[in-house]
Amino acid sequence: MNTSSSDAVNIRTKLEEEDKQYLWHPFTQQQDWEAEPQLIIERGEGNYLFDVEGNRYLDGISSLWVNVHGHVRPEINQAIIDQLQRVAHTTFLGLSHPPGITLARRLIEMAPGQLSRVFYSDTGAAAVEIALKMAYQYWQQCDSPQPQKTRFFSLRNDYHGDTVGAMSVGGIELFFEVYHPLFFPTYKAVYNLDEIEQVIADHADELAAVVMEPLVQGAAGMIVYPAGFTRKVREIARRHNVLFIVDEVATGFGRTGRMFACEHEDIDPDLMSLGKSITGGYLPLAATLATEEIYNAFLGEIDEFRTFYHGHTYTGNPVVCAAALANLDLFEQEQTVEQLQPKIAQLTRGLERLRELPIVGDIRQCGFMVGIELMQDPATHTPFPITTKAAVQVIKEARRRGVIIRPLSDVVVLMPPLAIAEDELAFLLDVVYASIEAVGQQLL
Ligand SMILES: *Cc1c(COP(=O)(O)O)cnc(C)c1O
């Protein structure tokens, strides 16, 4: 071993020790984390990440569903640097700034339906909570107020983030069960349109809004709805005079094959939450978009108390907005959504091959969102025992072969950057095949 690589090993060892001494990682069983060797990422390039020892990995989940055009794109980096040289942060409470203004216009120009106003925040969970607060307050103070409309409807297994309000409208038992006593009450239903209509009709007087992930439930394990389902729920909400909040935090910015999932079914939401890929995966930004109808309900004299009382300290940070603008420019220059279409088809074809593997129970795809569900016995729909950690084992096999992916329970998720090249996508599919095959051989 030469000096520089043994130095790298020493640096890695020290960092890993400090990580395990000082950190607490998100959604991580720290007991497992501390017991096993961990990867420490130093840099990125294109669709690859490099660890501190210089090993290269394909970023198969877009750094948790955010990266669009690849890592270290000079165009986005330069936009960030240019804004940093002007100012890193000024408040959006009582002041404005050019990138925040221009980004709002650009978002509204591309947004579906009648959305006409942009409210910034910094995480998807906040963007959802803001939509909930807006919907609630709208009914308190719109032209014909209905102050009893204070409740929300959502579908089982929905995911809207990890703050208490976002968890309340979420429905993933594994994540949320322990926190249940903290939640405000909501109405929920399964994926049955008759049942959904029944619950909404029964409670329309109390319901402020329906909240929904369009087309696909991401964190639930990529549960893809039948075509037209999201639009039908939207229509049910309208029929019963309930607002419709669409959560495009995961689906927005090309992920489903259109810029927004709403475009597939011509859905016109009252409120929309955005996050994740809004900056191309570079910096934390989220936004809640509202119609003029909703916005107008908040106008009034100071003593009418119709103000929207909400704002995080870093709301609308200019550096983050500059990154988002550069992201949108790249979408236009590179025709990212058009270029994606053949890659979606390539992905579909590649996934077909996985069906022959004995532990693959189901494969679900919505554009560039993929879930491969592992089962002990697909024929009888028997899952693996949770302690088998089947998908975790697949993720480890993939890492040995130079691919970073991350599971949701026993669902292996693939969500590569939209800019992934054809040969990289083929490599990703080959590695996933080999990794699932290897784990299958160990387990069966
Ligand atoms: C990730 C996600 C969120 C939460 O976003 P954060 O930035 O993690 O708070 C909300 N809704 C959906 C659909 C998501 O996928």
The ligand as an SDF file (V2000), in Angstrom:
LIG
                    3D

 15 15  0  0  0  0  0  0  0  0999 V2000
  -39.5830   13.8570    1.1370 C   0  0  0  0  0  0  0  0  0  0  0  0
  -41.0160   14.2050    1.1330 C   0  0  0  0  0  0  0  0  0  0  0  0
  -41.5340   15.1740    2.0150 C   0  0  0  0  0  0  0  0  0  0  0  0
  -40.7060   15.7940    3.1010 C   0  0  0  0  0  0  0  0  0  0  0  0
  -39.6890   16.6020    2.6110 O   0  0  0  0  0  0  0  0  0  0  0  0
  -38.4760   16.9840    3.6070 P   0  0  0  0  0  0  0  0  0  0  0  0
  -37.6590   17.9320    2.8080 O   0  0  0  0  0  0  0  0  0  0  0  0
  -37.7700   15.6970    3.9150 O   0  0  0  0  0  0  0  0  0  0  0  0
  -39.0860   17.5880    4.8030 O   0  0  0  0  0  0  0  0  0  0  0  0
  -42.8640   15.5230    1.8910 C   0  0  0  0  0  0  0  0  0  0  0  0
  -43.6430   14.9490    0.9740 N   0  0  0  0  0  0  0  0  0  0  0  0
  -43.1900   14.0120    0.1250 C   0  0  0  0  0  0  0  0  0  0  0  0
  -44.1220   13.4380   -0.8850 C   0  0  0  0  0  0  0  0  0  0  0  0
  -41.8680   13.5870    0.1840 C   0  0  0  0  0  0  0  0  0  0  0  0
  -41.4170   12.6340   -0.6270 O   0  0  0  0  0  0  0  0  0  0  0  0
  1  2  1  0
  2  3  1  0
  2 14  2  0
  3  4  1  0
  3 10  2  0
  4  5  1  0
  5  6  1  0
  6  7  2  0
  6  8  1  0
  6  9  1  0
 10 11  1  0
 11 12  2  0
 12 13  1  0
 12 14  1  0
 14 15  1  0
M  END
$$$$
